[in-house]
Amino acid sequence: MRSIPETPEVRVPRLVGLMAVDAREAARARGLALTAPDRPDFHRTVVDHVVRQYPRPGAEVPRDTPVYVWFDHGEGEDGSGVREPRPPGPPGGGLRRERAEPGPGPHAVLSPP
């Protein structure tokens, strides 16, 4: 890895798409502090991928500026309300309108087995 000269301002790297462990390393190499508001256990997060960051990549910020990152949710986590509002459910009446399959009529003669 190449050495970044010590300057008061640094460019924010693109962290979106990186795994947590790689995002932490990229930020540390630039002299930036990485924080994740949606993950209190961020220091233990390893393979989740960054889906959003602030400030944007390429922004010039003072060294040690916090860069905020958000992650996608893994299996078993629903993430409801995190990325987008949920669409309304299907209109009512679906199963209530369903009718039983037609069977033999009241006058049907069943043959013996």
C-alpha positions, 0 to 999 in steps of 0.5 A: 500500500502506498504511503499517504503524505501527512496533510491537514486535508484528506480525500474520503475514499469510496467505501460503498461496496466494501466489506466492513473490515476493508472499509475500516482499513481504507479509512484508517489508511487515510487518517479518517475515523469510521463510525456506523450509526446502525451498528453498535457492534461495528468494531466486530462487524466483518463481512457486511457490505457498506451500502451508503456513506457520508461524506461522499467519496472524493470530498476533502475533509480534515484528518480524523473526520468521522466518516459515517457508513451504513450496512445492508442487513444479513440473513434473519434481519428484516431491515424494515424501514431502513432503506425504503418504505414498504408498499401497502399490502394486497387488497383485502378479500383474497382468501375470504373470497376463495371458494371451495373446489366443486365436489360431487353434487348432492345426487352424485353416486360414488362407485364402490372401491 
